[in-house]
């Protein structure tokens, strides 16, 4: 096999095409993960807002955890500003104030 045959074989295999398929799959997984995190935020914020006074502390911790994880996921996807998300989900100030706090 000559060098020319090897180059023709590499062109036929099209390694760039394989990379594009992989990149597309990764982007799909990122989008699915972000969507799932968004649903957890919507559910936990709604539960916090609907909670009775005795259950509010538990729901607050759950909402803070979900919002923090969602913000981290958004930043990993390249979204640095969260103001629109905070407004869209009407995330209460109490939830935002405790983001990233370590609980023991």
C-alpha positions, 0 to 999 in steps of 0.5 A: 500500500502506498502513501497515496492509497493511505491518504485516500483511505483516510479521506474515505473514512472521514474522521472529521465526520465521526467527531461531528457525530460525537460532538452532536451527541454531547450537545444533546446530552447537555441539553437533556441534562439542562432540561432535567435540572430546569424541571427540578427547579420549577418543581422545587420552587413551586413546592416551596411556595406552596409549603405550609410554615412547618414544611418550609425549611425542608422545601427551602433546602430542596429548592436551594439545592435544585437552583444551585445545581441548575446554575452550575449546569447552566454555567457549564453550558456557557450561560453565565447570566442567571437574571432571566432565569430568576425572573422566569421561575420567580425564584424567591429571595430566600432561596437565592440567599442560601445558594452554595451554603454548606449544611451539616 
